[in-house]
C-alpha cells in the first residue's frame, strides 16, 4: 500500500484535505438489495489453452541485462526472477484451483457489480460471522490457510467458542469479481457493498478484518457503522498521528519518540523514500501498465516489488529458505492474477482512491466502535501501541507479534488465527445463532 508524501502529487494533497468531507458525506442508512436467492454458486477452472499460453509466454521471456549493483536497490533482481520463472514450469495451478473449489464460492450482484466471495460456515451454532478483505498485490488466496482453523477451531487447537463463519470477498477488479466500469469504486463504496453482502447472507451481527486495501475498506466500514458491525481487526492499522505525518513530509524526525515509535517512524520514512514506485504509477497512470497484462514475468516482478521486507522474504524462498511464503504460494497468487487478467483492473483501485479521495491511507479515521490491532514486525510499519490507543479510543486488543509481515494471514496463519480468536472474544456475547 501507499503512504505517498505530499511532494509527490497535488492530488494526494487534495485527498488528505478532502478526507474529512468525504467521510462526512457517508449516509447513515444501509438498505440491502437482493436476497440469498441472488447468490450464484461459483467454481473456476482454467482451460488447457490458458495454461499452455502462460507457460509459452514464460518460456519466451526476453530478459534484460542484469542490474549493475550488487544489491536490490534497483528493484527485483534478475537472479530472483529467473528462479521464479524456472519454478513456474513445475508449478501446479490445478492444485490451488482444487483448493479454491473445495470451499463454497458465490457470485452476487451488489450496486451493479458482480462480487465473488468465499463463504464457509462453521458447524458450531454460536460461531461469530466475519468478513475478511485482502489487498494488493493479494487476493482471496491470502486467506485460504486460515479458513479451516477459523471455522473448525476444535480441529486446530482452539475451542468451540472460538468458531467463525467466514466470508472472504474478492475486491472489485480483483480475482473473480467483475471489473468496475464506474471509476468511483473506492474503499468507501466497497465498504458499503460489504455491509450489504453481510446483510444479504443473513448476518445481523458480525465483525470485519482487513490489511492493506482491506484495512481501508474495513476501517471505512467502522466509520460508516452499518447495523450489525460489532468491531474490526486490522493487521495494518491506520494510526499515524498528524504530527508524525508532517515530520515525514518535512524530513525532520521528531524528538522524544519511544523506541517503538522511533522504529515505526524509520519504517515509514524508508517506505516513503524507497518503496512507493508501484503506488505512484498506479495512482496516476494505471492504464499505461500494458506490459504486466502481456508478460507473466513482467506481472510477477511488478507484484514482488511491493515492500522491501516482503520482497526479500520471497527472494529467500526461491533460494530454498523456509519462511513465510513458499514459491508455490507466490505463484498461486500471481497465476490467479494472470488467468483472470486483473493486472490493470486491480491497479485502477489506486487511481480511483486518488481521484475520489477517502483520506490518507495511514491517517486515523475517528473510529468509535471496538478495534483490535495485530502489529507484525515486517509490515510496512509496526504500529506502536501508543499510536493505536490514540487512533482507536475503543481499542479492545493490541499485540506486537514476533514474526510476520505484510501478508500476515498467508505467511503466519497460526499466529493470525490466534490473533483473531483473541481479538473478538469480548464481543461474542452480542451474537445469537442464525
Secondary structure as UniProt FT lines:
FT   TURN            6..7
FT   HELIX           10..24
FT   HELIX           36..38
FT   STRAND          40..41
FT   HELIX           48..59
FT   TURN            73..74
FT   HELIX           78..88
FT   TURN            89..90
FT   HELIX           93..101
FT   STRAND          105..110
FT   TURN            111..112
FT   STRAND          113..120
FT   TURN            125..126
FT   STRAND          128..133
FT   TURN            136..137
FT   HELIX           140..143
FT   HELIX           144..151
FT   HELIX           153..155
FT   TURN            156..157
FT   HELIX           160..162
FT   STRAND          164..169
FT   TURN            172..173
FT   TURN            175..176
FT   TURN            183..184
FT   HELIX           187..200
FT   TURN            201..202
FT   STRAND          206..210
FT   HELIX           213..224
FT   TURN            227..228
FT   STRAND          229..234
FT   HELIX           242..250
FT   HELIX           259..274
FT   HELIX           277..285
FT   HELIX           286..288
FT   HELIX           290..294
FT   HELIX           296..304
FT   HELIX           308..318
FT   TURN            319..320
FT   HELIX           327..340
FT   HELIX           343..355
FT   TURN            361..362
FT   STRAND          370..375
FT   HELIX           385..391
FT   TURN            393..394
FT   STRAND          395..400
FT   TURN            406..407
FT   HELIX           408..411
FT   HELIX           413..424
FT   HELIX           425..430
//
